[in-house]
Amino acid sequence: MNIDLVLFDLDDVLVDYDHDVRCRTLGDRIGRDANTVQRALFGSGLEFEADLGRIDANGVALALSDSMDVQVTLDDCVAARAASMRARPDLHPIVETLARRCGLAILTNNGLLVRDHFPSLCPTLAPYFSGRVHCSAMYGIGKPEPEIFLRCAEALGVAPGGILFIDDKAENALGAERAGMLAHHYRDPATLLAFLTQLDLPERHVHAH
């Protein structure tokens, strides 16, 4: 099977994501406790609306300012998201070698902040995914709906049959398969590397740590 592009999920595949760190960091920057931030950003449904593209990153900052009665800037939101993400070093050699063999892209259930500020959020990964960070907010629909995979493939200019999708949620992998992609339910680097080796994608010297 010829793979033209590997499409990665972001959180809990390429990066470790810590929800609590995000709330705590934003709270520290604006003088509010993490529980207050949690209610304003997640409990209110604001983050969900952003994930579906119904409100942009500036709109999120304004809505948070209103709900918590304190100025929240876009920089505050970016800094909090950046603090909550840590690129997984054991995925880096796999990404690096795949980049020499085929195209790379990301499809994540996230708002436009992640797409527009990806170099600040993930500086070590940004060179591999420049201009190819796709978020559910771009499509108004999220994984695991097959439609988002079809629309993302169209935007990337690659037929679904030439795409391998990697996600830590089994239902998202299934959604990709329903859209005609090859999919891998991510569990750990060694299992992923074994799967890629079956496809003859990684170079022979790559090892999972």
Secondary structure as UniProt FT lines:
FT   STRAND          5..8
FT   TURN            12..14
FT   STRAND          15..17
FT   HELIX           19..30
FT   HELIX           34..38
FT   HELIX           39..43
FT   HELIX           46..51
FT   TURN            52..53
FT   HELIX           57..68
FT   HELIX           74..83
FT   STRAND          85..87
FT   TURN            89..91
FT   HELIX           92..98
FT   TURN            99..101
FT   STRAND          103..108
FT   HELIX           112..116
FT   HELIX           118..121
FT   TURN            123..125
FT   HELIX           126..128
FT   TURN            130..131
FT   STRAND          133..135
FT   HELIX           136..138
FT   TURN            139..140
FT   TURN            143..144
FT   HELIX           146..156
FT   HELIX           160..162
FT   STRAND          163..167
FT   HELIX           170..178
FT   TURN            179..180
FT   STRAND          182..185
FT   HELIX           189..198
FT   TURN            199..200
FT   TURN            204..205
//
